[in-house]
Structures are given as structure tokens and as C-alpha cells.
Amino acid sequence: MILANATIYTADPVRPFGVAMAVRGGRVLHVGTYDSVKEFRGKHTYERNLSGNVVLPGFIDSHVHLIDGGLQLARVPLRGVKSKDVFISRVKEAVRGFVELCCSFS
């Protein structure tokens, strides 16, 4: 895919902006001028004119709230348990995992 006629912010201090971008398989191959991305165009390349719109890097918010995250780690997955043996096995696995997690930070 080629995105063209855009303001593309790269977060690269050497080349902070481009006007075109080549993407393949979900990966950015090149950001620069339209002429510099044309070499990535193939027979089935989709090209989109962004009419001057801005393109920013993906912002992925992955975070954990401390208390809720800690409680989540301490939970034992008991859904679907139908026997005492499976119940005991799940609790043992959870305790073993909890001990490994707690002790790995020392």
C-alpha cells in the first residue's frame, strides 16, 4: 500500500516528516517523498491519496491498574471445574505460578 499526499510524522529527529509512505504486510517499508516510495509499488499495490491529512505512529495504551492487576494475578481460574481433583490441581498451579512470580523479583 502507498499512502501519498500526506503529512506523515515519523518521530525520527533526522527526518521528522514525510509526504508518502510504503507499507507491506503491516510494516512500514519507507517514508519520504512520493518519488522515493514509488519503487515499492507493484502490480497489485493499493494507493491512497490522503489529501494532506496527518498520519501519526500508532499509540498503544497497554497499562495495568496496580490493585486490579495484582488481584487478577491472585485469581484462580475455576470456571468449568467439575471435580475436586481438578479444583485442587488448579489451586496448586495458581499457587506455584504466584510463588514463581513473587520470588522472581528478588
Buried (B, 14 or more C-beta within 10 A) or exposed (E): BBBBEBEBBBEEEEEEBBBBBBBEEEEBBBBBEBEBBBEBEEEEBEBEEBEEEEBEEEEEEEEEEEEEEEEEEEEBEEEEBEEEEEEEEBEEEBEEEEEEEEEEEE
